[in-house]
Amino acid sequence: MGAQSLDADPTMTPAADTSKMRLVAIPRLAAGGRWRVEAMRTYSEPCFLWFTKGQGRITIAGVTRGYTAHNGIFIPAGVMHGFEVGAQVFGTAVFFGRESGLTLPSEPLHLRIREVHAQQELNVILDAIQREIDSDVPAHERAAHHYLGLLGVWLERQASKSAAEATPPDATRRLVARYTALMEKEFRRGKGVGELACDLGVTATHLTRCCRETCGRSAIELLQDRRIFEARRLLSETDMPVGLIGTSLGFASPAYFTRAFQHRTGLSPTDFRRAG
């Protein structure tokens, strides 16, 4: 098992270059295990999910919503999320690369595209991007980048339409979004929910109540999900010693790390690495 950068994209193959744009069929994202899409995580690059078949639930910044066919979901870099991928779900995930230089939305978007013309326009853009990525003709990478820019324009226009109909997030959703953003910065430091809640100026009880309201899970469940996802990623993609992985994620002792990991996954860290 070769060592990898800790910033590697958890849904990609080991050879994937996360600095470059790429399109991936959504079912492939879960090829290494459903935990790769369902557990809370972030990407180091913007991502757009275009669902063309099936339905499920997606959690972004601590808020859970249902998705179905012809839903487009934009997730900025660094925003915590996870989503269900059932057997009937299909679509395309667009990864923009860490340094695309494109103008893209700064906030997550959940777009329900009802107009057939808008659906067709998006499909044409995605087909053009993939065609240029697969090509070996001169300037194909530049052409793909320009088509990716058109996708950014499409997102901006659809976001403008959606904003006119959207209800502004209430205090509960704003708090949970702040919590997930803070969690992403702090989850490796061993801070508990009480400390994170204090940093946000609320009680742990209030924070947990808000998390349950927006996504059906407690604040500690979200935090542990994020930490164990990262542990699984490091066990799968790096040669870091098991004990060092636990320490790097803020677990107080190797025994506590093993118990927490086994409780969430059914396997010890060592067995999980061997199984991979």
matplotlib code that plots the C-alpha trace (Angstrom):
import matplotlib.pyplot as plt

x = [0.0, 1.7, 1.8, -0.4, -0.8, -3.2, -5.1, -5.9, -9.5, -11.1, -13.4, -10.8, -8.4, -4.8, -3.6, -6.1, -4.7, -6.9, -5.4, -7.2, -10.8, -12.5, -15.9, -16.8, -20.0, -21.7, -21.9, -18.1, -17.7, -18.8, -16.8, -14.4, -17.2, -20.4, -18.6, -16.7, -19.8, -22.1, -19.8, -19.2, -16.2, -14.9, -13.2, -10.2, -11.8, -15.3, -17.6, -20.9, -23.2, -25.8, -28.3, -30.1, -31.8, -32.8, -33.3, -31.8, -30.8, -27.8, -26.4, -24.5, -23.2, -25.3, -28.6, -30.3, -32.5, -33.9, -32.6, -34.0, -33.5, -32.6, -31.2, -27.9, -25.8, -22.8, -20.4, -17.6, -14.2, -14.1, -17.8, -18.7, -21.2, -22.3, -25.0, -26.7, -26.0, -28.6, -28.5, -30.8, -28.9, -27.0, -25.5, -22.2, -19.8, -17.8, -14.5, -13.2, -9.6, -8.0, -6.9, -9.4, -9.3, -13.0, -15.7, -17.9, -20.5, -19.1, -22.0, -23.6, -26.4, -29.2, -30.9, -34.0, -33.9, -37.5, -37.0, -36.2, -34.2, -31.9, -31.5, -30.5, -28.1, -26.3, -26.0, -24.5, -21.9, -21.0, -20.7, -18.4, -16.2, -15.8, -15.2, -12.3, -10.9, -10.8, -9.4, -5.8, -6.2, -4.2, -5.5, -8.1, -7.3, -7.8, -11.1, -12.2, -11.4, -13.5, -16.4, -16.0, -16.2, -19.6, -20.7, -19.8, -22.0, -24.8, -24.5, -24.6, -27.7, -29.6, -28.5, -30.0, -33.3, -33.2, -32.4, -35.5, -37.6, -35.5, -36.3, -33.4, -31.8, -33.1, -31.0, -30.9, -29.5, -27.0, -25.7, -25.3, -23.5, -21.2, -20.7, -19.7, -17.3, -15.7, -15.6, -13.7, -11.0, -10.8, -11.7, -8.1, -7.4, -9.4, -12.0, -15.3, -18.8, -18.8, -15.7, -16.9, -20.3, -18.5, -16.5, -19.8, -21.3, -24.0, -24.5, -23.8, -27.5, -28.7, -26.2, -27.3, -31.0, -30.3, -28.3, -31.1, -33.6, -31.6, -30.2, -31.5, -28.2, -26.6, -23.6, -21.4, -22.5, -21.5, -18.1, -17.4, -18.5, -16.0, -13.2, -13.8, -14.2, -10.7, -9.3, -10.7, -9.2, -5.8, -5.9, -6.9, -4.6, -1.5, 1.1, 0.8, 1.0, -2.4, -1.3, -0.1, -3.4, -5.3, -3.0, -3.3, -7.1, -7.1, -7.9, -6.6, -5.1, -4.7, -7.2, -9.8, -9.2, -9.6, -12.9, -14.3, -13.3, -14.7, -18.0, -18.6, -17.2, -17.5, -13.7, -10.6, -8.3, -5.8, -8.5, -10.0, -6.6, -6.1, -9.5, -8.8]
y = [0.0, 3.2, 6.4, 9.3, 12.9, 13.4, 15.9, 13.2, 13.0, 10.2, 9.1, 8.9, 6.2, 6.4, 7.7, 10.6, 14.0, 16.2, 19.4, 18.6, 18.6, 15.2, 13.7, 10.5, 8.4, 8.8, 5.0, 4.8, 7.1, 4.3, 1.6, 1.4, 1.2, 3.2, 5.0, 6.9, 8.9, 8.5, 9.5, 13.1, 14.5, 17.4, 17.8, 20.0, 21.2, 22.2, 19.5, 19.4, 16.4, 15.9, 13.2, 11.8, 8.7, 7.6, 9.3, 9.6, 12.0, 14.3, 16.2, 19.4, 21.6, 19.7, 20.0, 17.0, 17.1, 14.7, 14.6, 13.0, 12.9, 16.3, 17.7, 19.5, 20.0, 22.2, 21.7, 24.3, 23.1, 22.6, 22.1, 19.0, 16.6, 13.0, 11.4, 8.1, 6.2, 3.5, 0.8, 2.9, 6.2, 7.4, 10.7, 12.5, 14.1, 17.0, 17.7, 21.2, 20.7, 22.6, 25.5, 25.9, 29.7, 29.8, 32.0, 29.5, 29.9, 30.4, 28.7, 25.2, 25.0, 22.4, 23.0, 21.3, 21.6, 21.3, 23.0, 20.5, 23.1, 23.7, 19.9, 19.5, 22.5, 21.0, 17.5, 19.1, 20.9, 17.8, 15.7, 18.4, 18.4, 14.6, 14.6, 17.1, 15.3, 12.0, 13.7, 13.9, 16.7, 19.9, 22.3, 19.7, 20.6, 24.3, 23.5, 21.3, 24.2, 26.6, 24.2, 23.9, 27.7, 27.4, 25.0, 27.8, 30.2, 27.7, 27.3, 31.1, 31.5, 28.6, 29.8, 33.2, 31.6, 29.5, 32.4, 34.2, 31.3, 30.2, 30.8, 32.3, 29.9, 30.2, 30.5, 26.7, 26.0, 28.9, 27.5, 24.0, 25.3, 27.2, 24.0, 21.9, 24.6, 24.8, 21.0, 20.7, 23.0, 21.4, 17.7, 16.5, 18.3, 16.1, 18.8, 17.4, 18.8, 20.8, 22.7, 23.3, 24.5, 26.9, 28.2, 28.9, 30.6, 28.0, 25.0, 21.4, 20.6, 23.4, 22.5, 18.8, 19.8, 21.9, 19.2, 16.7, 19.2, 19.8, 16.3, 13.8, 13.2, 14.5, 16.8, 14.0, 11.7, 14.2, 14.7, 11.0, 10.4, 12.9, 11.6, 7.9, 8.8, 10.4, 7.4, 5.0, 7.2, 7.2, 3.5, 2.9, 5.4, 5.7, 3.6, 5.6, 3.4, 2.7, 4.4, 7.5, 7.8, 7.7, 10.4, 12.6, 12.6, 13.6, 10.2, 10.1, 6.6, 3.8, 1.7, 4.5, 4.9, 1.2, 1.1, 4.1, 2.8, -0.7, 0.7, 2.7, 0.1, -3.3, -3.8, -2.9, -0.4, -3.2, -5.5, -2.7, -2.0, -5.7, -6.0, -3.1]
z = [0.0, -1.2, 0.9, -0.2, 0.5, 3.4, 1.2, -1.4, -2.5, -0.6, -3.4, -6.1, -7.1, -5.8, -9.1, -9.3, -9.7, -7.6, -9.0, -12.3, -13.4, -13.9, -14.2, -12.3, -12.5, -9.1, -8.5, -8.9, -5.9, -3.6, -5.3, -2.3, 0.2, 0.8, 3.7, 1.0, 0.2, 3.2, 6.0, 6.8, 4.9, 2.9, -0.4, -1.0, -4.3, -5.4, -6.5, -8.5, -8.3, -11.1, -10.3, -13.4, -11.8, -8.3, -5.0, -1.6, 1.1, 1.2, 4.2, 3.6, 6.4, 8.8, 7.0, 5.4, 2.4, -0.1, -3.6, -6.8, -10.5, -12.1, -8.9, -9.1, -5.9, -5.7, -2.8, -2.3, -1.1, 2.6, 3.2, 5.1, 3.5, 2.9, 0.8, 0.2, -3.0, -3.5, -6.3, -8.5, -8.2, -11.2, -12.4, -12.7, -10.2, -11.5, -9.6, -10.6, -9.3, -6.5, -8.6, -11.4, -11.3, -12.2, -10.6, -8.7, -5.9, -2.4, -0.7, -1.2, -3.7, -4.0, -7.4, -8.5, -12.3, -13.6, -17.0, -19.7, -21.6, -18.6, -18.1, -21.7, -21.6, -18.6, -20.2, -23.4, -21.3, -19.3, -22.5, -24.0, -21.0, -21.0, -24.8, -24.4, -21.4, -23.4, -26.5, -27.6, -30.1, -29.6, -26.9, -25.6, -22.0, -22.6, -24.4, -21.4, -19.0, -21.1, -21.0, -17.3, -17.2, -19.0, -16.2, -13.8, -15.7, -15.8, -12.0, -11.5, -13.6, -11.9, -8.5, -9.3, -10.2, -7.1, -4.7, -5.8, -4.5, -1.5, 2.2, 4.1, 6.5, 10.1, 13.2, 13.7, 10.3, 10.6, 13.9, 12.6, 9.5, 11.8, 13.8, 10.8, 9.6, 13.0, 13.3, 10.0, 11.4, 14.8, 14.6, 14.6, 17.9, 20.2, 21.1, 22.3, 21.6, 24.8, 23.8, 20.3, 21.6, 23.9, 21.0, 19.2, 22.3, 22.9, 25.2, 24.1, 24.7, 22.5, 19.8, 19.8, 19.7, 16.6, 14.9, 15.5, 14.0, 10.8, 10.0, 12.5, 14.2, 17.4, 17.5, 18.8, 16.0, 13.4, 15.0, 15.4, 11.9, 10.6, 12.7, 11.8, 8.1, 8.2, 10.1, 7.4, 4.7, 6.3, 6.9, 3.2, 1.5, 3.6, 5.4, 8.7, 11.8, 13.4, 16.6, 14.9, 13.0, 16.3, 17.8, 14.7, 15.0, 18.7, 20.3, 23.9, 23.6, 21.1, 23.1, 22.9, 19.1, 18.6, 20.6, 18.8, 15.4, 16.0, 17.3, 14.1, 11.6, 13.2, 12.6, 14.4, 12.6, 11.8, 10.4, 8.4, 6.8, 6.0, 4.5, 2.1]

ax = plt.figure().add_subplot(projection="3d")
ax.plot(x, y, z, "-o")
ax.set_aspect("equal")
plt.show()
